[in-house]
Amino acid sequence: MALMLLLCFSMAICFTSAADTISANHSLSGDQTITSKHDNFVLGFFKAGNSSNYYVGIWYKKVASNPPTVVWVANREMPISDRFNSELKIIDGNLVLLNEFKLQIWSTNVTTTNLNSVIAVIHDDGNLVLTDGSNSVEPVWQSFDHPVNTLLPGAKLAYDFRTNKKQLLTSWKSEENPEVGLFSLELDPTSKEYIGKWNGSHQYWTSGAWNGHIFSLVPEMTLNFIYNFSFISNENESYFTYSVYNPSIISRFIMDVSGQVQQHTWFEPTRQWVWFWSRPKTQCEVYALCGAFGTCRQTGLSLCNCLTGFKPRSESDWNQSDFSGGCVRKTELQCGRNEGNSNFIMIKVRNLPSNKFAAAGSAGECHAICMNNCSCNAYSFAYNECSLWDGELLDLTEDDANGKTIYIKVASKDIPIYRKKNCFPVGTVAGSVVVTGKRNAEQSKDSYYTFFPSSAANVLIMGGDILSLLDSRLNRDASIEEVTKVLKVAYWCIQDEEDSRPSMSLVERILEGVSDVNMPPIPQSVKFFVDNKEHVFFTELSSKLSSQVQSTSPSGDSQSKSASS
């Protein structure tokens, strides 16, 4: 007995109640936890990522994920740094979290009459319930009424007509930060559909109305061999809930940090969460996922990228896939000092952001209006209308094939090569100088010239020995993939039709490895020399190429076709 008393005094907690319960005058600290009756869920302190922040939360015990899959967080906006001197305990009928300075940073904040009989129990469905021990039928408070980013089976996402209050699922700020993120899911009680919102205001997705069986725009819900979905509406409330037919199946419904609503099931053989369905279908359909001046590219090496001439506002957040801070210019514009200090990059996007119009009769005039307006960040000219943007640009999803053209102002010093007209002369020299170290045409012994683009085109198209095109001084020491990429870009840049040539911003992304590049069609000017077996006199060729370069001029309406997949 004496030993038992000694242990109780030496530990921060000494339970006389069940292992799933916190009772009055007892607390959780440090690595102490309580576990639901059948070992489904755990309540305790957890650390978020590599930060020094700790939170009180609920996570699965039977899911062997690393890190543990957290389904609920108490103090998501008020982390603690010292879990050993912090306490989760019952005080005056409430479950309260005290930090290391014994300051209250979170509470269930309810009113109860029997202060000394209140207990907190973690249930096998993941619900943390506060009950009055003398009357445990109705919960005084429960975590299911205060969801974070996860809706567990048996919980509900509701709208209460009596109080006009709605429950929300809100994303974490990042995979390693459970703070409130930008994306939320809520019920529209009028249309009986769930809507996804960005920043609590901009709607970017809807489930469609409940048709008696499923939400109309989520057809995967018809595959209900695992789940039983329900939508209930009465005079008091409307809500969605679900259950699993097989209680051994572990499942969760979440608002992900990507802004997608996802249904997951745990697959024990691979120890992974398997998506049952997600909406929107692609991440780039989520509004403003990549933040201001960030572009979304579903097929790129990275989902989100800063525009040319921009950098992440926070590198550390960006590395954690938290793109909400967006991008900022590498160099601030020196407006009014020298027009040459700024220029425009061109991209093609799925949808243009909201804008205002300006009176302009041509693309050149529209360009000039934006250039001379210190607050103008971008312009577009289409269908004889000039569109201007003077705020942050959000929701830029790249679409090189079918997108709408927008020109974005950046500092000239941050554009290594700019303006589309430069792509043609780059193309005429890239293949020869970069690869062989020679000019496009070389004189032979009989005083005639060999046209390099023609011979290289044969090798490229026929899948020949790419490294044979290298300068012999390199001793074939190069990557076949990189040499092939340079040749493809070169041929795209000398396409016969100017609109078929890529912009320099796209060329830059291809050479950096951000965008892929397809096999280009061989330009007619090159194909002529491929098919023509006669020798080519260099001065004639030089004259032709020179005239083409001089005739190439910028066009505000031009939309380069995709050179990337």
C-alpha positions as semicolon CSV with decimal commas, in nm:
position;residue;x (nm);y (nm);z (nm)
1;M;0,000;0,000;0,000
2;A;0,285;0,236;0,092
3;L;0,452;0,158;-0,242
4;M;0,129;0,242;-0,425
5;L;0,101;0,577;-0,248
6;L;0,463;0,655;-0,330
7;L;0,402;0,587;-0,697
8;C;0,094;0,809;-0,697
9;F;0,286;1,102;-0,550
10;S;0,585;1,057;-0,783
11;M;0,380;1,051;-1,106
12;A;0,183;1,334;-1,264
13;I;-0,115;1,104;-1,286
14;C;-0,245;0,816;-1,080
15;F;-0,567;0,668;-1,215
16;T;-0,812;0,499;-0,984
17;S;-1,068;0,506;-1,265
18;A;-1,071;0,318;-1,595
19;A;-0,786;0,355;-1,845
20;D;-1,022;0,529;-2,088
21;T;-1,124;0,801;-1,839
22;I;-1,003;1,126;-1,687
23;S;-1,186;1,194;-1,363
24;A;-1,191;1,492;-1,129
25;N;-0,858;1,579;-0,963
26;H;-0,659;1,370;-1,213
27;S;-0,468;1,484;-1,519
28;L;-0,269;1,389;-1,827
29;S;0,085;1,518;-1,878
30;G;0,393;1,432;-2,080
31;D;0,368;1,094;-2,250
32;Q;0,064;0,977;-2,052
33;T;-0,243;0,876;-2,249
34;I;-0,584;0,719;-2,210
35;T;-0,706;0,454;-2,454
36;S;-1,058;0,354;-2,558
37;K;-1,201;0,030;-2,423
38;H;-1,110;-0,190;-2,720
39;D;-0,787;-0,011;-2,810
40;N;-0,925;0,180;-3,109
41;F;-0,827;0,537;-3,015
42;V;-0,578;0,718;-2,793
43;L;-0,598;1,061;-2,626
44;G;-0,277;1,238;-2,529
45;F;-0,008;1,489;-2,624
46;F;0,146;1,468;-2,971
47;K;0,412;1,663;-3,156
48;A;0,342;1,814;-3,497
49;G;0,622;1,747;-3,745
50;N;0,968;1,884;-3,674
51;S;0,842;2,183;-3,478
52;S;0,867;2,216;-3,101
53;N;0,489;2,251;-3,072
54;Y;0,274;1,999;-2,887
55;Y;-0,100;1,949;-2,897
56;V;-0,365;1,743;-2,721
57;G;-0,531;1,517;-2,971
58;I;-0,693;1,185;-3,056
59;W;-0,531;0,934;-3,289
60;Y;-0,577;0,573;-3,402
61;K;-0,405;0,307;-3,197
62;K;-0,450;0,021;-3,443
63;V;-0,324;0,220;-3,743
64;A;0,052;0,177;-3,770
65;S;0,115;0,498;-3,962
66;N;0,414;0,721;-3,903
67;P;0,340;0,980;-3,783
68;P;0,019;0,865;-3,610
69;T;-0,303;0,960;-3,789
70;V;-0,459;1,233;-3,576
71;V;-0,838;1,271;-3,603
72;W;-0,905;1,551;-3,354
73;V;-0,706;1,834;-3,192
74;A;-0,806;2,035;-2,886
75;N;-0,566;2,330;-2,893
76;R;-0,496;2,360;-3,265
77;E;-0,452;2,740;-3,241
78;M;-0,263;2,741;-2,908
79;P;0,021;2,487;-2,903
80;I;0,237;2,421;-2,598
81;S;0,613;2,372;-2,585
82;D;0,650;2,179;-2,257
83;R;0,417;1,880;-2,241
84;F;0,563;1,749;-1,915
85;N;0,465;2,059;-1,718
86;S;0,133;2,106;-1,898
87;E;-0,185;1,935;-1,779
88;L;-0,515;1,816;-1,924
89;K;-0,753;1,790;-1,630
90;I;-1,106;1,841;-1,498
91;I;-1,156;2,184;-1,340
92;D;-1,496;2,315;-1,227
93;G;-1,685;2,066;-1,440
94;N;-1,481;2,127;-1,759
95;L;-1,197;1,949;-1,933
96;V;-0,920;2,211;-1,937
97;L;-0,568;2,232;-2,080
98;L;-0,315;2,426;-1,873
99;N;0,023;2,513;-2,025
100;E;0,357;2,501;-1,844
101;F;0,278;2,837;-1,679
102;K;-0,054;2,696;-1,552
103;L;-0,246;2,929;-1,783
104;Q;-0,568;2,794;-1,933
105;I;-0,531;2,774;-2,312
106;W;-0,823;2,547;-2,397
107;S;-1,149;2,436;-2,230
108;T;-1,472;2,253;-2,311
109;N;-1,638;2,569;-2,176
110;V;-1,971;2,424;-2,058
111;T;-2,185;2,474;-1,751
112;T;-2,254;2,178;-1,524
113;T;-2,420;2,140;-1,186
114;N;-2,243;1,842;-1,034
115;L;-1,889;1,972;-1,061
116;N;-1,726;1,685;-0,872
117;S;-1,881;1,402;-1,073
118;V;-1,780;1,510;-1,425
119;I;-1,559;1,266;-1,617
120;A;-1,407;1,259;-1,967
121;V;-1,413;0,928;-2,155
122;I;-1,255;0,835;-2,489
123;H;-1,493;0,600;-2,672
124;D;-1,416;0,330;-2,927
125;D;-1,570;0,541;-3,206
126;G;-1,313;0,816;-3,141
127;N;-1,556;1,045;-2,960
128;L;-1,424;1,218;-2,647
129;V;-1,726;1,262;-2,421
130;L;-1,766;1,477;-2,110
131;T;-2,043;1,345;-1,887
132;D;-2,193;1,412;-1,549
133;G;-2,113;1,094;-1,360
134;S;-2,450;1,099;-1,184
135;N;-2,637;1,124;-1,515
136;S;-2,422;0,979;-1,793
137;V;-2,701;0,930;-2,049
138;E;-2,662;1,268;-2,221
139;P;-2,312;1,407;-2,280
140;V;-2,237;1,748;-2,140
141;W;-1,989;1,799;-2,423
142;Q;-1,843;1,578;-2,699
143;S;-1,563;1,614;-2,955
144;F;-1,797;1,492;-3,232
145;D;-1,975;1,828;-3,201
146;H;-1,646;2,011;-3,257
147;P;-1,478;1,840;-3,555
148;V;-1,143;1,955;-3,687
149;N;-1,054;1,812;-4,028
150;T;-1,192;1,459;-3,984
151;L;-1,543;1,314;-3,977
152;L;-1,541;0,966;-3,825
153;P;-1,812;0,702;-3,876
154;G;-2,108;0,787;-3,653
155;A;-2,025;1,157;-3,634
156;K;-2,226;1,414;-3,825
157;L;-2,161;1,736;-4,011
158;A;-2,468;1,942;-3,931
159;Y;-2,653;2,270;-3,955
160;D;-2,863;2,352;-3,648
161;F;-3,180;2,543;-3,737
162;R;-3,245;2,624;-3,371
163;T;-2,921;2,815;-3,327
164;N;-2,837;2,883;-3,694
165;K;-2,495;2,735;-3,629
166;K;-2,304;2,513;-3,866
167;Q;-2,033;2,257;-3,812
168;L;-1,725;2,282;-4,030
169;L;-1,448;2,052;-4,137
170;T;-1,141;2,272;-4,174
171;S;-0,810;2,160;-4,320
172;W;-0,483;2,167;-4,133
173;K;-0,254;2,453;-4,236
174;S;0,001;2,196;-4,357
175;E;0,080;1,828;-4,309
176;E;0,284;1,923;-4,002
177;N;0,072;2,207;-3,867
178;P;-0,282;2,146;-3,735
179;E;-0,368;2,516;-3,722
180;V;-0,682;2,616;-3,912
181;G;-0,607;2,607;-4,284
182;L;-0,770;2,786;-4,575
183;F;-1,011;2,512;-4,683
184;S;-1,341;2,420;-4,523
185;L;-1,648;2,205;-4,582
186;E;-1,995;2,306;-4,468
187;L;-2,360;2,227;-4,530
188;D;-2,584;2,463;-4,725
189;P;-2,917;2,395;-4,549
190;T;-3,123;2,543;-4,830
191;S;-2,990;2,338;-5,120
192;K;-2,902;2,037;-4,901
193;E;-2,553;2,012;-5,043
194;Y;-2,205;2,041;-4,902
195;I;-1,976;2,311;-5,035
196;G;-1,600;2,352;-5,025
197;K;-1,477;2,703;-4,952
198;W;-1,144;2,883;-4,967
199;N;-1,077;3,128;-4,685
200;G;-1,435;3,091;-4,564
201;S;-1,572;3,289;-4,857
202;H;-1,494;3,163;-5,207
203;Q;-1,689;2,850;-5,304
204;Y;-1,490;2,618;-5,532
205;W;-1,671;2,285;-5,502
206;T;-2,015;2,141;-5,434
207;S;-2,128;1,787;-5,362
208;G;-2,455;1,842;-5,545
209;A;-2,787;1,797;-5,369
210;W;-2,880;1,482;-5,179
211;N;-3,105;1,273;-5,404
212;G;-3,220;1,028;-5,140
213;H;-2,923;0,796;-5,179
214;I;-2,609;0,997;-5,257
215;F;-2,492;1,350;-5,326
216;S;-2,551;1,393;-5,698
217;L;-2,199;1,504;-5,792
218;V;-2,024;1,224;-5,602
219;P;-2,124;0,912;-5,799
220;E;-1,866;0,700;-5,614
221;M;-2,105;0,699;-5,318
222;T;-2,316;0,444;-5,508
223;L;-2,038;0,190;-5,446
224;N;-2,176;0,140;-5,097
225;F;-2,048;-0,207;-5,022
226;I;-1,828;-0,055;-4,751
227;Y;-2,020;0,253;-4,636
228;N;-2,375;0,334;-4,543
229;F;-2,431;0,703;-4,617
230;S;-2,722;0,899;-4,471
231;F;-2,858;1,250;-4,490
232;I;-3,110;1,353;-4,226
233;S;-3,320;1,669;-4,232
234;N;-3,587;1,770;-3,980
235;E;-3,716;2,083;-3,811
236;N;-3,420;2,095;-3,574
237;E;-3,124;2,018;-3,798
238;S;-2,987;1,879;-4,122
239;Y;-2,678;1,662;-4,127
240;F;-2,475;1,404;-4,315
241;T;-2,340;1,094;-4,144
242;Y;-2,208;0,754;-4,240
243;S;-2,118;0,417;-4,098
244;V;-1,926;0,109;-4,212
245;Y;-2,097;-0,226;-4,257
246;N;-1,797;-0,412;-4,120
247;P;-1,691;-0,267;-3,782
248;S;-1,338;-0,392;-3,834
249;I;-1,290;-0,155;-4,130
250;I;-1,109;0,165;-4,031
251;S;-1,227;0,468;-4,227
252;R;-1,221;0,846;-4,217
253;F;-1,370;1,135;-4,411
254;I;-1,142;1,441;-4,423
255;M;-1,091;1,792;-4,553
256;D;-0,731;1,753;-4,668
257;V;-0,461;2,022;-4,669
258;S;-0,487;2,005;-5,049
259;G;-0,843;2,140;-5,032
260;Q;-0,984;1,808;-5,147
261;V;-1,260;1,624;-4,962
262;Q;-1,140;1,266;-4,930
263;Q;-1,278;0,933;-4,807
264;H;-1,002;0,700;-4,683
265;T;-0,990;0,338;-4,574
266;W;-0,695;0,178;-4,395
267;F;-0,543;-0,116;-4,582
268;E;-0,347;-0,323;-4,332
269;P;-0,148;-0,544;-4,576
270;T;0,032;-0,236;-4,714
271;R;-0,014;-0,025;-4,400
272;Q;-0,145;0,264;-4,604
273;W;-0,455;0,480;-4,632
274;V;-0,640;0,405;-4,956
275;W;-0,853;0,672;-5,122
276;F;-1,211;0,562;-5,179
277;W;-1,296;0,892;-5,350
278;S;-1,185;1,255;-5,351
279;R;-1,335;1,582;-5,474
280;P;-1,247;1,792;-5,663
281;K;-1,093;1,515;-5,872
282;T;-0,766;1,700;-5,935
283;Q;-0,582;1,923;-5,690
284;C;-0,548;2,204;-5,944
285;E;-0,927;2,240;-5,939
286;V;-0,900;2,365;-5,581
287;Y;-0,922;2,743;-5,573
288;A;-0,595;2,932;-5,507
289;L;-0,415;2,617;-5,393
290;C;-0,077;2,764;-5,485
291;G;-0,137;3,107;-5,336
292;A;-0,073;3,447;-5,490
293;F;0,147;3,445;-5,804
294;G;0,181;3,068;-5,777
295;T;0,084;2,838;-6,062
296;C;-0,065;2,491;-6,039
297;R;0,041;2,225;-6,288
298;Q;-0,110;1,881;-6,233
299;T;0,146;1,702;-6,450
300;G;0,454;1,893;-6,342
301;L;0,736;1,769;-6,122
302;S;0,598;1,996;-5,851
303;L;0,228;2,069;-5,814
304;C;0,286;2,434;-5,726
305;N;0,553;2,664;-5,868
306;C;0,624;3,033;-5,845
307;L;0,605;3,231;-6,167
308;T;0,931;3,321;-6,337
309;G;1,071;3,619;-6,148
310;F;0,894;3,522;-5,824
311;K;0,996;3,320;-5,516
312;P;0,801;3,158;-5,228
313;R;0,702;3,404;-4,957
314;S;0,810;3,140;-4,705
315;E;1,056;2,872;-4,817
316;S;0,995;2,667;-4,501
317;D;0,616;2,666;-4,551
318;W;0,660;2,584;-4,920
319;N;0,881;2,286;-4,833
320;Q;0,601;2,154;-4,609
321;S;0,354;2,181;-4,901
322;D;0,189;2,481;-4,738
323;F;0,148;2,703;-5,043
324;S;-0,103;2,942;-4,885
325;G;0,153;3,222;-4,852
326;G;0,206;3,218;-5,226
327;C;0,494;3,393;-5,401
328;V;0,647;3,741;-5,413
329;R;0,864;3,913;-5,672
330;K;1,235;3,844;-5,644
331;T;1,292;4,214;-5,717
332;E;1,043;4,487;-5,632
333;L;0,939;4,693;-5,934
334;Q;1,088;5,041;-5,956
335;C;0,777;5,202;-6,092
336;G;0,808;5,533;-6,276
337;R;1,189;5,543;-6,279
338;N;1,270;5,351;-6,593
339;E;1,030;5,154;-6,808
340;G;1,313;4,916;-6,891
341;N;1,323;4,798;-6,531
342;S;1,012;4,586;-6,581
343;N;0,872;4,359;-6,846
344;F;0,611;4,086;-6,884
345;I;0,615;3,709;-6,884
346;M;0,344;3,521;-7,067
347;I;0,162;3,212;-6,942
348;K;-0,155;3,033;-7,050
349;V;-0,403;2,948;-6,775
350;R;-0,725;2,749;-6,750
351;N;-0,924;3,045;-6,618
352;L;-0,835;3,411;-6,592
353;P;-0,868;3,565;-6,244
354;S;-1,138;3,821;-6,170
355;N;-1,040;4,147;-6,333
356;K;-1,138;4,496;-6,440
357;F;-1,149;4,624;-6,795
358;A;-0,977;4,920;-6,959
359;A;-1,042;5,101;-7,284
360;A;-0,780;4,988;-7,534
361;G;-0,802;4,939;-7,907
362;S;-0,515;4,698;-7,947
363;A;-0,289;4,457;-7,765
364;G;-0,005;4,708;-7,782
365;E;-0,220;4,977;-7,622
366;C;-0,331;4,737;-7,350
367;H;0,035;4,649;-7,286
368;A;0,124;5,018;-7,259
369;I;-0,160;5,093;-7,017
370;C;-0,045;4,823;-6,777
371;M;0,324;4,910;-6,817
372;N;0,258;5,275;-6,730
373;N;0,029;5,196;-6,436
374;C;0,231;5,137;-6,120
375;S;-0,047;4,930;-5,961
376;C;-0,105;4,707;-6,263
377;N;0,034;4,356;-6,212
378;A;-0,091;4,185;-6,528
379;Y;-0,292;4,230;-6,845
380;S;-0,463;4,025;-7,113
381;F;-0,604;4,125;-7,449
382;A;-0,864;3,903;-7,612
383;Y;-1,177;3,959;-7,821
384;N;-1,082;4,327;-7,847
385;E;-1,106;4,366;-7,470
386;C;-0,822;4,475;-7,243
387;S;-0,824;4,316;-6,898
388;L;-0,608;4,451;-6,616
389;W;-0,517;4,314;-6,273
390;D;-0,390;4,536;-5,994
391;G;-0,399;4,297;-5,698
392;E;-0,259;3,956;-5,617
393;L;-0,317;3,695;-5,885
394;L;-0,482;3,382;-5,748
395;D;-0,592;3,050;-5,894
396;L;-0,348;3,032;-6,186
397;T;-0,369;2,682;-6,332
398;E;-0,137;2,634;-6,628
399;D;-0,283;2,503;-6,952
400;D;-0,035;2,538;-7,237
401;A;-0,260;2,364;-7,489
402;N;-0,598;2,534;-7,446
403;G;-0,543;2,807;-7,190
404;K;-0,606;3,181;-7,198
405;T;-0,307;3,410;-7,229
406;I;-0,211;3,649;-6,950
407;Y;0,097;3,873;-6,925
408;I;0,240;3,928;-6,577
409;K;0,472;4,215;-6,485
410;V;0,810;4,128;-6,337
411;A;1,147;4,291;-6,297
412;S;1,349;4,261;-6,619
413;K;1,658;4,149;-6,429
414;D;1,468;3,841;-6,310
415;I;1,384;3,723;-6,662
416;P;1,699;3,554;-6,798
417;I;1,552;3,545;-7,148
418;Y;1,221;3,707;-7,226
419;R;0,984;3,799;-7,504
420;K;0,861;3,533;-7,738
421;K;1,037;3,683;-8,042
422;N;1,370;3,573;-7,892
423;C;1,280;3,205;-7,920
424;F;1,349;3,191;-8,294
425;P;1,712;3,309;-8,289
426;V;1,770;3,093;-7,983
427;G;1,638;2,797;-8,178
428;T;1,860;2,865;-8,478
429;V;2,174;2,850;-8,267
430;A;2,084;2,621;-7,977
431;G;2,107;2,297;-8,168
432;S;2,436;2,375;-8,336
433;V;2,638;2,584;-8,091
434;V;2,511;2,416;-7,773
435;V;2,544;2,063;-7,909
436;T;2,822;2,061;-8,170
437;G;3,006;2,381;-8,092
438;K;2,976;2,474;-8,461
439;R;2,761;2,700;-8,674
440;N;2,445;2,575;-8,844
441;A;2,631;2,553;-9,175
442;E;2,988;2,426;-9,220
443;Q;3,196;2,448;-9,539
444;S;3,305;2,122;-9,699
445;K;3,610;2,054;-9,919
446;D;3,419;2,139;-10,238
447;S;3,334;2,488;-10,105
448;Y;2,970;2,397;-10,036
449;Y;2,806;2,383;-9,694
450;T;2,640;2,113;-9,480
451;F;2,322;2,228;-9,299
452;F;2,341;2,093;-8,940
453;P;1,968;2,123;-8,847
454;S;1,883;1,886;-9,134
455;S;2,131;1,616;-9,039
456;A;2,041;1,646;-8,668
457;A;1,671;1,618;-8,753
458;N;1,735;1,281;-8,918
459;V;1,911;1,152;-8,607
460;L;1,641;1,286;-8,372
461;I;1,344;1,150;-8,567
462;M;1,496;0,814;-8,652
463;G;1,618;0,756;-8,295
464;G;1,978;0,752;-8,403
465;D;2,296;0,807;-8,208
466;I;2,219;1,137;-8,035
467;L;2,564;1,164;-7,880
468;S;2,720;1,153;-8,227
469;L;2,594;1,510;-8,265
470;L;2,809;1,631;-7,977
471;D;3,124;1,833;-8,016
472;S;3,398;1,570;-8,047
473;R;3,593;1,748;-7,774
474;L;3,328;1,636;-7,522
475;N;3,415;1,268;-7,583
476;R;3,042;1,178;-7,572
477;D;3,038;1,281;-7,206
478;A;2,677;1,401;-7,180
479;S;2,327;1,287;-7,093
480;I;2,131;1,152;-7,391
481;E;1,812;1,286;-7,231
482;E;1,953;1,637;-7,191
483;V;2,092;1,655;-7,544
484;T;1,763;1,526;-7,683
485;K;1,575;1,789;-7,480
486;V;1,792;2,072;-7,618
487;L;1,736;1,952;-7,977
488;K;1,359;1,924;-7,927
489;V;1,346;2,278;-7,788
490;A;1,555;2,406;-8,078
491;Y;1,316;2,259;-8,335
492;W;1,011;2,392;-8,150
493;C;1,167;2,739;-8,158
494;I;1,216;2,738;-8,536
495;Q;0,866;2,620;-8,626
496;D;0,737;2,776;-8,948
497;E;0,432;2,928;-8,778
498;E;0,518;3,181;-8,508
499;D;0,219;3,075;-8,299
500;S;0,362;2,723;-8,284
501;R;0,682;2,842;-8,115
502;P;0,689;2,827;-7,734
503;S;0,731;3,133;-7,518
504;M;1,068;3,180;-7,355
505;S;0,911;3,128;-7,013
506;L;0,797;2,783;-7,129
507;V;1,141;2,713;-7,280
508;E;1,296;2,803;-6,947
509;R;1,066;2,564;-6,760
510;I;1,146;2,282;-7,005
511;L;1,522;2,329;-6,973
512;E;1,487;2,345;-6,593
513;G;1,304;2,012;-6,601
514;V;0,972;2,153;-6,474
515;S;0,787;2,083;-6,800
516;D;0,824;1,792;-7,040
517;V;0,858;1,841;-7,415
518;N;0,703;1,640;-7,699
519;M;0,875;1,545;-8,024
520;P;0,835;1,853;-8,248
521;P;0,725;1,842;-8,610
522;I;1,021;1,917;-8,838
523;P;0,985;2,271;-8,980
524;Q;0,932;2,289;-9,356
525;S;1,250;2,496;-9,397
526;V;1,452;2,219;-9,234
527;K;1,255;1,939;-9,398
528;F;1,336;2,088;-9,738
529;F;1,706;2,038;-9,676
530;V;1,645;1,692;-9,529
531;D;1,469;1,585;-9,849
532;N;1,692;1,785;-10,083
533;K;2,019;1,598;-10,154
534;E;2,184;1,892;-10,329
535;H;2,447;2,101;-10,158
536;V;2,331;2,425;-9,997
537;F;2,518;2,748;-10,051
538;F;2,565;2,915;-9,713
539;T;2,510;3,277;-9,813
540;E;2,161;3,201;-9,943
541;L;2,068;3,018;-9,623
542;S;2,212;3,296;-9,409
543;S;2,006;3,552;-9,593
544;K;1,686;3,352;-9,547
545;L;1,741;3,302;-9,175
546;S;1,830;3,668;-9,127
547;S;1,512;3,785;-9,298
548;Q;1,305;3,551;-9,083
549;V;1,458;3,686;-8,762
550;Q;1,396;4,044;-8,869
551;S;1,034;3,971;-8,957
552;T;0,961;3,813;-8,619
553;S;0,777;4,064;-8,399
554;P;0,585;4,044;-8,071
555;S;0,209;4,007;-8,086
556;G;-0,021;4,068;-7,793
557;D;-0,274;3,820;-7,928
558;S;-0,033;3,539;-8,008
559;Q;-0,080;3,221;-7,811
560;S;0,206;2,978;-7,839
561;K;0,104;2,619;-7,875
562;S;0,227;2,371;-7,622
563;A;0,572;2,232;-7,650
564;S;0,518;2,031;-7,337
565;S;0,295;1,749;-7,242
